Amino acid sequence: MDALRYQDAEIQSVDDQRTNVSLSLDSWQWLVLNLAFLDADFHITEGTTFTTACQTFAHRLLSATTPTP
């Protein structure tokens, strides 16, 4: 998992299609960008602050693609 190779990550295979990754973070901001460029589907299961930050970033990107009248 190249996007996380320099991070404190615990990576566990769940099955042939899924992997569970647990991270220890000092700052989550770098992770938002790494996930945005990750070429895989993912699901965030914990971290209210991080989940909210990802939702805010997603809305900001979506708004940037909406044509203005």
N, C-alpha and C positions, 0 to 999 in steps of 0.2 A: 504494500500500500504506500506508494511513493508520496502521496500528499501528506502523510503523517510520519515519514521516516525519521524526522529530526525531533519528534515530539515524544513526551512521556506517555506512550500508549500501550495498553494491554489489549492484544488482538486475539480473539478466539473464534475458531470456525464453528458455526452453528450447524450447517449442512453444506451440500454442494453449491448452493446458491446464496447463502447468507453468512455474514461475518458480524460478530459483535465487537465493537471497539469501545473501550473505556479510557477516557483521557483525564489526566491531571493537568489543570490549566492555571497559570498565573493570570492570564488575560485571554478572554474568548474572542476578541476582535479579529485576530489573525485567522481563527478557525472559520469564521463566516466566509471569508474570501477563499480559503482552501476548499471548503465544501462547495462553493459556487462554481469552482472550476473542476470539481471531481466528476469524472465521466462514469458515474454510477448512481443509481437511485439509493436513497438513504432515508432513514427515519430517526428523528431525535426523540429519545425516550425519557430524558431527565434534564433538569436545569431550567427552571422557570425564567430566569434572567436571559439565558442563552436562547431559549425558545422564542421569547418576546423579541429579542434582537434580530433573530432570523426572520420572523414575521414582518418586522418593520423594514428590513432590508428587501425582502421579497416584494412588499407593497411599493416601496420606492422604485425598484426596478420595473415593476408592472406599470406604475404610473408614468415612467419615462417612455414607455412604448405606446401609450395611448395618445392618439393625435389630438391636438388642441384645436378648437374651432376657430 
